[in-house]
């Protein structure tokens, strides 16, 4: 969560740490690096009176040589903390790759070194051999660049860890919401109201059927609640739960709903997100007309690519249907997180299908 110029992250232990914004981070780090490279000069300057030979000191020269490390730090930190992918014609520069940043830093080193040496020799007098000056000046910048590359790599590791923590928090929140959404779909007033209406009618007309319906209803809730903390379940268990739900639908709608199941036995041990099939069945019933004149036809089957599909003939209800509109969105997010592949939704004038990936 962004708060003014800082980004906040929370670790698994509940600790919060802040990382300054990029510009502020570059500025503060540049100041620290400049101070590190100024310390030897400051030490010499403070002890100048104790030397047997006089030390020639120029304020302008001192300021310039103190500014150089800061300028170098800003340039190379900005370069090494870049994360974009830039395309220049056919050339692609990916700053997310450490090798790319190191190569660019070395090339930039020669450019910056040459410019700073030219600038200093043009405006300041040097009291040592020029070749010696060029050597030590180049070494100073080279050491600073190596230090900046190392510091930048550490920052990238910190940024990656922060993004991972934030992503984990987001996924945990999403999982909690999906579980809540799944449970709410089963315990929502509309489902309970319809189920109790069916149960009331059966008690008056067929007590044996009413008892069976009540058993199926209690078994459904038991399975839902017992698996509420399970992320992935075997297709075998998921279809067992779906079978219980199908029995309830058959009692409620009779021959108005027809459900065909064609599951490859070799796929029964494969896994998918808990309550995925039940959610898709409920979605089909919720959004389509189910009547004696318009039967709802649902097919549940697996394919050779290791996927499960639930499809139905499309006969959409008119008017608003009580729904959060998030069921398929959350299911897709769960599949992306748990199976590394999203759902496939297809809609035509006559049919609607949702394909869920399976994993071993």
C-alpha positions as CSV (number, residue, x, y, z in Angstrom):
1,X,0.0,0.0,0.0
2,X,1.5,3.4,-1.0
3,X,1.7,6.0,1.8
4,X,3.0,9.3,0.5
5,X,6.5,8.6,-0.7
6,X,6.9,5.2,0.9
7,X,5.8,1.7,0.2
8,X,4.7,-0.5,3.1
9,X,5.0,-4.2,3.3
10,X,4.1,-6.7,6.0
11,X,6.1,-9.9,6.6
12,X,4.7,-13.3,7.5
13,X,5.7,-12.5,11.1
14,X,3.6,-9.4,11.1
15,X,6.6,-7.0,10.9
16,X,6.2,-3.9,8.8
17,X,9.1,-2.4,6.9
18,X,9.3,0.7,4.7
19,X,11.3,1.2,1.5
20,X,11.7,4.8,0.4
21,X,10.5,5.8,-3.1
22,X,13.0,5.3,-5.9
23,X,14.1,8.9,-6.2
24,X,14.5,9.3,-2.5
25,X,16.4,6.0,-2.3
26,X,18.8,7.1,-5.0
27,X,19.4,10.4,-3.3
28,X,20.0,9.0,0.1
29,X,22.3,6.2,-1.1
30,X,24.2,8.7,-3.2
31,X,24.9,10.8,-0.2
32,X,26.1,7.8,1.8
33,X,28.4,6.7,-1.0
34,X,29.7,10.2,-1.4
35,X,30.5,10.4,2.3
36,X,32.4,7.1,2.1
37,X,34.6,8.4,-0.7
38,X,35.1,11.8,0.9
39,X,36.3,10.4,4.2
40,X,40.0,9.9,3.1
41,X,40.1,13.5,1.8
42,X,38.5,14.8,5.0
43,X,41.0,12.8,7.0
44,X,44.0,14.3,5.1
45,X,42.5,17.8,5.3
46,X,42.0,17.5,9.1
47,X,45.6,16.4,9.6
48,X,47.2,18.8,7.2
49,X,49.0,20.8,9.9
50,X,50.7,17.7,11.3
51,X,52.5,16.8,8.0
52,X,56.2,17.7,7.7
53,X,55.7,18.9,4.2
54,X,53.0,21.5,3.3
55,X,49.8,20.1,1.7
56,X,48.5,22.1,-1.1
57,X,44.7,22.4,-0.8
58,X,42.2,24.0,-3.1
59,X,38.6,24.5,-2.0
60,X,37.3,24.4,-5.5
61,X,39.3,21.2,-6.2
62,X,38.0,19.6,-3.0
63,X,34.4,20.5,-3.8
64,X,34.7,19.2,-7.3
65,X,36.2,15.9,-6.2
66,X,33.5,15.5,-3.6
67,X,30.8,16.2,-6.2
68,X,32.1,13.6,-8.6
69,X,31.2,10.6,-6.4
70,X,27.7,12.0,-5.9
71,X,27.2,12.5,-9.6
72,X,28.5,9.0,-10.4
73,X,26.3,7.5,-7.7
74,X,23.2,9.2,-9.0
75,X,23.9,8.1,-12.6
76,X,24.7,4.5,-11.9
77,X,22.1,4.0,-9.2
78,X,19.4,5.3,-11.6
79,X,20.8,2.9,-14.3
80,X,21.0,-0.1,-12.0
81,X,17.6,0.4,-10.3
82,X,15.8,0.7,-13.6
83,X,13.3,-2.2,-14.1
84,X,11.8,-1.4,-17.5
85,X,12.2,-3.2,-20.8
86,X,13.1,-0.7,-23.5
87,X,13.1,-1.4,-27.3
88,X,15.2,0.7,-29.5
89,X,14.6,-0.4,-33.1
90,X,15.5,-4.1,-33.2
91,X,17.6,-3.7,-30.0
92,X,15.9,-4.8,-26.7
93,X,17.3,-3.6,-23.4
94,X,15.8,-5.5,-20.4
95,X,16.9,-3.7,-17.2
96,X,15.3,-6.5,-15.2
97,X,18.3,-8.7,-16.1
98,X,21.4,-8.3,-13.9
99,X,23.8,-9.1,-16.9
100,X,22.2,-6.4,-19.0
101,X,22.6,-3.8,-16.2
102,X,26.3,-4.8,-15.6
103,X,27.2,-4.5,-19.3
104,X,25.5,-1.1,-19.5
105,X,27.3,0.0,-16.3
106,X,30.7,-0.9,-17.8
107,X,30.0,0.9,-21.0
108,X,28.7,3.9,-19.1
109,X,31.8,3.8,-16.9
110,X,34.1,4.6,-19.8
111,X,31.9,7.5,-20.9
112,X,31.5,9.1,-17.5
113,X,35.2,8.6,-16.6
114,X,36.3,10.2,-19.9
115,X,34.0,13.2,-19.4
116,X,34.9,13.8,-15.8
117,X,38.7,13.6,-16.5
118,X,38.3,16.0,-19.4
119,X,36.3,18.4,-17.2
120,X,38.7,18.3,-14.3
121,X,41.8,18.7,-16.5
122,X,40.2,21.6,-18.3
123,X,39.3,23.6,-15.2
124,X,41.7,22.5,-12.5
125,X,45.5,22.3,-12.1
126,X,46.8,19.0,-11.0
127,X,50.0,18.7,-9.0
128,X,50.9,15.1,-10.0
129,X,51.8,13.4,-13.2
130,X,48.8,13.4,-15.6
131,X,49.1,9.7,-16.3
132,X,49.1,9.0,-12.6
133,X,46.2,11.3,-12.1
134,X,44.2,9.5,-14.8
135,X,45.0,6.1,-13.3
136,X,43.9,6.9,-9.7
137,X,40.9,8.9,-10.9
138,X,39.7,6.0,-13.1
139,X,40.3,3.5,-10.3
140,X,38.3,5.6,-7.8
141,X,35.3,5.7,-10.2
142,X,35.7,2.0,-11.1
143,X,35.6,1.0,-7.4
144,X,32.6,3.2,-6.8
145,X,30.7,1.7,-9.8
146,X,31.4,-1.8,-8.5
147,X,30.1,-0.8,-5.1
148,X,27.0,0.7,-6.7
149,X,26.3,-2.5,-8.7
150,X,26.6,-4.5,-5.5
151,X,24.3,-2.2,-3.6
152,X,21.8,-2.1,-6.5
153,X,21.7,-5.9,-6.6
154,X,20.9,-6.0,-2.9
155,X,18.1,-3.5,-3.4
156,X,16.7,-5.6,-6.2
157,X,16.7,-8.6,-3.9
158,X,14.9,-6.5,-1.3
159,X,12.3,-5.3,-3.9
160,X,11.7,-8.8,-5.1
161,X,11.1,-10.1,-1.6
162,X,8.8,-7.2,-0.9
163,X,6.8,-7.9,-4.1
164,X,6.6,-11.6,-3.2
165,X,5.3,-10.8,0.3
166,X,2.7,-8.4,-1.1
167,X,1.7,-11.0,-3.7
168,X,1.4,-13.7,-1.0
169,X,-0.8,-11.4,1.1
170,X,-3.0,-10.7,-1.9
171,X,-3.3,-14.4,-2.7
172,X,-4.1,-15.2,0.9
173,X,-6.8,-12.6,1.0
174,X,-8.1,-13.8,-2.4
175,X,-8.2,-17.4,-1.1
176,X,-10.1,-16.3,2.0
177,X,-12.6,-14.4,-0.1
178,X,-13.0,-17.3,-2.5
179,X,-13.7,-19.7,0.4
180,X,-16.2,-17.2,1.8
181,X,-17.8,-16.8,-1.6
182,X,-18.0,-20.6,-2.1
183,X,-19.5,-21.1,1.4
184,X,-21.9,-18.2,0.9
185,X,-23.1,-19.7,-2.3
186,X,-24.1,-22.8,-0.5
187,X,-25.6,-21.2,2.6
188,X,-27.2,-18.2,0.9
189,X,-30.9,-17.5,1.6
190,X,-32.1,-18.3,-1.9
191,X,-30.5,-21.8,-1.8
192,X,-31.9,-22.5,1.7
193,X,-35.3,-21.1,0.8
194,X,-35.7,-23.3,-2.3
195,X,-34.3,-26.3,-0.5
196,X,-36.7,-26.0,2.4
197,X,-39.6,-25.4,0.0
198,X,-38.8,-28.7,-1.7
199,X,-38.4,-30.4,1.6
200,X,-41.8,-29.1,2.9
201,X,-43.6,-30.3,-0.3
202,X,-41.9,-33.7,0.0
203,X,-42.8,-34.1,3.7
204,X,-46.5,-33.8,2.7
205,X,-46.4,-36.0,-0.4
206,X,-43.5,-38.5,0.0
207,X,-41.9,-38.9,3.4
208,X,-39.3,-41.3,2.2
209,X,-38.2,-38.9,-0.6
210,X,-38.1,-36.1,2.0
211,X,-35.8,-38.1,4.3
212,X,-33.5,-38.9,1.3
213,X,-33.5,-35.2,0.3
214,X,-32.7,-34.1,3.9
215,X,-29.8,-36.7,4.0
216,X,-28.4,-35.3,0.7
217,X,-28.7,-31.7,2.0
218,X,-26.9,-32.5,5.3
219,X,-24.2,-34.5,3.4
220,X,-23.6,-31.6,1.0
221,X,-23.1,-29.1,3.9
222,X,-20.9,-31.6,5.7
223,X,-18.7,-32.0,2.7
224,X,-18.6,-28.3,2.0
225,X,-17.6,-27.5,5.6
226,X,-15.1,-30.3,6.0
227,X,-13.3,-29.3,2.9
228,X,-13.4,-25.5,3.5
229,X,-9.7,-25.4,4.4
230,X,-8.6,-27.6,1.5
231,X,-7.2,-25.8,-1.6
232,X,-7.0,-28.7,-4.1
233,X,-9.0,-31.9,-4.0
234,X,-9.0,-35.0,-6.2
235,X,-11.5,-35.0,-9.0
236,X,-12.9,-38.2,-7.5
237,X,-13.8,-36.3,-4.3
238,X,-15.1,-33.3,-6.1
239,X,-17.4,-35.4,-8.3
240,X,-18.7,-37.2,-5.2
241,X,-19.6,-33.8,-3.7
242,X,-21.1,-32.7,-7.1
243,X,-23.1,-36.0,-7.2
244,X,-24.7,-35.1,-3.8
245,X,-25.6,-31.6,-5.2
246,X,-27.0,-33.2,-8.4
247,X,-29.3,-35.4,-6.3
248,X,-30.7,-32.3,-4.7
249,X,-31.1,-30.6,-8.1
250,X,-33.0,-33.7,-9.4
251,X,-35.4,-33.7,-6.5
252,X,-36.0,-29.9,-6.9
253,X,-36.4,-29.9,-10.7
254,X,-37.1,-33.5,-11.6
255,X,-36.8,-34.2,-15.4
256,X,-36.5,-30.6,-16.1
257,X,-32.8,-30.8,-15.6
258,X,-30.6,-33.4,-17.4
259,X,-27.0,-33.9,-16.4
260,X,-24.6,-36.2,-18.3
261,X,-21.2,-37.1,-16.8
262,X,-18.3,-38.5,-18.8
263,X,-15.1,-38.5,-16.7
264,X,-12.0,-40.4,-17.8
265,X,-11.2,-42.8,-14.9
266,X,-7.5,-42.0,-15.4
267,X,-8.2,-38.4,-14.4
268,X,-10.0,-39.1,-11.1
269,X,-6.8,-38.8,-9.1
270,X,-6.0,-35.4,-10.7
271,X,-6.7,-32.3,-8.7
272,X,-8.7,-29.1,-9.0
273,X,-9.8,-26.3,-6.7
274,X,-12.3,-27.4,-4.1
275,X,-16.0,-26.7,-5.0
276,X,-15.2,-25.8,-8.6
277,X,-17.7,-28.2,-10.1
278,X,-20.5,-27.4,-7.6
279,X,-19.9,-23.7,-8.3
280,X,-20.3,-24.2,-12.1
281,X,-23.5,-26.4,-11.6
282,X,-25.0,-23.7,-9.3
283,X,-24.0,-21.1,-11.9
284,X,-25.8,-22.9,-14.7
285,X,-29.0,-23.3,-12.6
286,X,-28.9,-19.8,-11.4
287,X,-28.6,-18.1,-14.8
288,X,-30.8,-20.3,-17.0
289,X,-34.4,-21.1,-17.3
290,X,-35.3,-24.6,-16.0
291,X,-38.8,-25.7,-17.0
292,X,-40.7,-28.6,-18.5
293,X,-40.8,-26.7,-21.9
294,X,-37.1,-25.7,-21.6
295,X,-35.1,-28.4,-20.0
296,X,-31.6,-27.5,-18.8
297,X,-29.0,-29.9,-20.3
298,X,-25.6,-30.0,-18.5
299,X,-22.6,-32.0,-19.6
300,X,-19.6,-32.7,-17.4
301,X,-16.6,-34.2,-19.1
302,X,-12.8,-34.4,-19.3
303,X,-10.6,-34.0,-22.4
304,X,-7.3,-35.4,-23.5
305,X,-5.5,-32.3,-22.4
306,X,-6.3,-32.9,-18.7
307,X,-9.1,-30.4,-18.3
308,X,-12.6,-30.6,-17.0
309,X,-15.5,-28.9,-18.8
310,X,-19.0,-28.1,-17.6
311,X,-21.3,-26.9,-20.4
312,X,-25.0,-26.2,-20.7
313,X,-27.5,-25.1,-23.3
314,X,-28.0,-21.4,-23.0
315,X,-31.5,-20.2,-22.1
316,X,-30.8,-17.2,-20.0
317,X,-33.2,-15.9,-17.5
318,X,-34.8,-12.5,-18.1
319,X,-34.3,-9.8,-15.6
320,X,-31.7,-9.5,-12.8
321,X,-30.5,-12.6,-11.1
322,X,-29.3,-12.2,-7.5
323,X,-25.5,-12.6,-7.8
324,X,-22.2,-11.0,-6.8
325,X,-20.9,-11.6,-10.4
326,X,-17.6,-12.7,-8.9
327,X,-17.9,-16.5,-8.9
328,X,-16.1,-17.1,-12.2
329,X,-13.6,-14.4,-11.5
330,X,-12.6,-15.9,-8.2
331,X,-12.5,-19.4,-9.6
332,X,-10.1,-18.1,-12.4
333,X,-7.9,-16.5,-9.8
334,X,-7.8,-19.6,-7.7
335,X,-6.9,-21.7,-10.7
336,X,-4.1,-19.3,-11.7
337,X,-2.7,-19.5,-8.2
338,X,-3.1,-23.2,-7.5
339,X,-2.8,-24.8,-11.0
340,X,-0.8,-22.0,-12.8
341,X,-3.5,-21.9,-15.5
342,X,-6.8,-20.0,-15.7
343,X,-10.3,-21.2,-16.7
344,X,-11.6,-21.0,-20.3
345,X,-15.1,-19.5,-20.7
346,X,-16.9,-19.9,-24.0
347,X,-20.3,-18.5,-24.8
348,X,-22.4,-18.8,-28.0
349,X,-26.0,-18.2,-29.0
350,X,-26.9,-21.7,-27.9
351,X,-24.5,-22.7,-25.2
352,X,-22.2,-21.8,-22.4
353,X,-19.2,-23.7,-21.1
354,X,-16.4,-23.3,-18.5
355,X,-13.2,-25.4,-18.7
356,X,-11.2,-25.9,-15.5
357,X,-7.5,-27.0,-15.6
358,X,-6.6,-30.2,-13.7
359,X,-3.2,-30.9,-12.1
360,X,-1.4,-34.0,-11.0
